Amino acid sequence: MIRYALVCDGEHRFEAWFSNSAAFDEQNERGLVECPQCGSNDVRKAVMSPAVSTSRKREATPESKLKAMAAQVKAHIRTHYDYVGQDFAAEARAIHAGDKPERLIYGETSAEESEALREEGVPVAPLPEALAPTPPKKAN
């Protein structure tokens, strides 16, 4: 296994493991390597220092732990929730009323509309910006 430091076209830095160098090249050419912060498939290898084994283990910083956790939350939402964009309020109401099948959704709405949903008993919660995934790219 080999670990690469990677960077997307949005300059987000992250790491990923591959079975070998050819595996990275093949997956990247097929658009399978994705930035966990913005979802971009325009990814390249970044300059990284070699891993040097020492007798001391380096502790992860609280900031690095939070960034890793936020990336996991974003990836989970992108994988398990349907993005409904600006139709979030209408979709949430329809699901709550039973007019549409129950499913997990995320999207955008105004603070006023979000408050109205809560007053109507629709279970909604805003995501902090650090945890909110970027919307999927539209197909051409």
Solvent accessible surface area in square Angstrom, and as a share of the most:
residue,aa,sasa,rsa
1,M,162,0.72
2,I,64,0.33
3,R,86,0.31
4,Y,24,0.09
5,A,18,0.14
6,L,1,0.00
7,V,3,0.02
8,C,0,0.00
9,D,79,0.41
10,G,41,0.40
11,E,104,0.47
12,H,57,0.25
13,R,163,0.59
14,F,30,0.12
15,E,99,0.44
16,A,25,0.20
17,W,150,0.53
18,F,12,0.05
19,S,72,0.46
20,N,78,0.40
21,S,50,0.32
22,A,69,0.53
23,A,16,0.12
24,F,8,0.03
25,D,60,0.31
26,E,81,0.36
27,Q,60,0.27
28,N,38,0.20
29,E,147,0.66
30,R,158,0.58
31,G,28,0.27
32,L,100,0.50
33,V,10,0.06
34,E,80,0.36
35,C,0,0.00
36,P,35,0.22
37,Q,66,0.30
38,C,30,0.18
39,G,14,0.13
40,S,3,0.02
41,N,60,0.31
42,D,88,0.46
43,V,7,0.04
44,R,118,0.43
45,K,82,0.35
46,A,17,0.13
47,V,151,0.87
48,M,76,0.34
49,S,89,0.57
50,P,110,0.69
51,A,89,0.69
52,V,116,0.66
53,S,113,0.73
54,T,93,0.54
55,S,122,0.79
56,R,207,0.76
57,K,187,0.79
58,R,228,0.83
59,E,141,0.63
60,A,57,0.44
61,T,77,0.45
62,P,105,0.66
63,E,114,0.51
64,S,52,0.34
65,K,116,0.49
66,L,113,0.56
67,K,131,0.55
68,A,57,0.44
69,M,102,0.46
70,A,17,0.13
71,A,22,0.17
72,Q,128,0.57
73,V,47,0.27
74,K,20,0.09
75,A,40,0.31
76,H,92,0.41
77,I,13,0.07
78,R,54,0.20
79,T,101,0.59
80,H,104,0.47
81,Y,67,0.26
82,D,68,0.35
83,Y,70,0.27
84,V,23,0.13
85,G,10,0.09
86,Q,145,0.64
87,D,88,0.46
88,F,28,0.12
89,A,12,0.09
90,A,65,0.51
91,E,22,0.10
92,A,8,0.06
93,R,77,0.28
94,A,18,0.14
95,I,29,0.15
96,H,98,0.44
97,A,71,0.55
98,G,62,0.59
99,D,115,0.59
100,K,85,0.36
101,P,108,0.68
102,E,159,0.71
103,R,89,0.32
104,L,98,0.49
105,I,23,0.12
106,Y,23,0.09
107,G,28,0.27
108,E,65,0.29
109,T,53,0.31
110,S,57,0.37
111,A,79,0.62
112,E,132,0.59
113,E,54,0.24
114,S,13,0.09
115,E,75,0.34
116,A,33,0.26
117,L,0,0.00
118,R,102,0.37
119,E,134,0.60
120,E,92,0.41
121,G,46,0.44
122,V,8,0.05
123,P,114,0.72
124,V,25,0.14
125,A,85,0.66
126,P,105,0.66
127,L,76,0.38
128,P,78,0.49
129,E,159,0.71
130,A,68,0.53
131,L,52,0.26
132,A,37,0.28
133,P,10,0.06
134,T,52,0.30
135,P,65,0.41
136,P,74,0.46
137,K,142,0.60
138,K,188,0.80
139,A,101,0.78
140,N,199,1.02
